[in-house]
């Protein structure tokens, strides 16, 4: 006789939320007229960095069972009904 395993209701975890940022470029023309004058420009260069890391975890478990008796039998000595 085979016993069916116990099955519990599923555990539903809350969703993991990832935020995606979307960027678009807008061109803003700057007009610098000159009339016998010197125009000095200073460039501010904004450098944006978006470092991203990932990690992984591997878990393992062990269980030791101490069973009395002569030892495991590979197959039943007679058919089960």
N, C-alpha and C positions, 0 to 999 in steps of 0.2 A: 504494500500500500504506500503510495507516495503522498506526502503532505505538501500542500501548496504553500508557498512562502507568504508571509504577512506583507502586505503592501499598504503603505500609508498614503494619505492624500498628498498631492504634490506641494512642495514649498515654493511659493512664488516670491522671488526677491524683488525689491523695488528696482526700477530701471536705472541704469547708469547713464548720466547725462553728460554728453560731450558738447562743448560750445564751439562752434565754428565761426570765425570772423571772416567776413568777405570785404574786400577793399576794392575801390575803383579810383581811377585817377581823374582829376579835373584840371584842365589847363587854365591858368589864370594869367593872361598877358599883362605884363608890366611895361609901360611905355616910358622911356627916359629921354625926353627931348634935350637937345643941347644947343646952346647959342653962345659960342665963344666962352665956354666954361668947361672945366674938367669935372667929370662925374666919376667918382670912385665907388666901386661896388665891393661889398664884402659878402662872401657866400657863407651861409650857415648850412653846413651839410649835416642833415639829420640821418643818422644811421640807426636803423631799428633791427634788433636781433630777437629772434624767437626760439630760444633753445627748447628742446623737447627731449625728455628722457622716457625710457620704457624699462620696465622690470618684469621679471617672471619668477614665479615661485613654483617649485616642484615639491610636493609633500608625499611622504611615504609613511606607512604604519606597519607595525609588526604585532602579531598576537601569538603567544605561546600557549598551547593547550596541553595539559598533562592529563592523559587519559589512562585509567587503569585497564588492565587486561592484557591479552597476549599480543595485541597489535592489530593494525588494520587488515581487513580482508579485501583483496582486490575485487572480487565478485561474490554475490550471494551463492551459497552452496546449492540452492534450489531456486526455481523461478518464483517470483513473488506474484501473488494474485490478488 
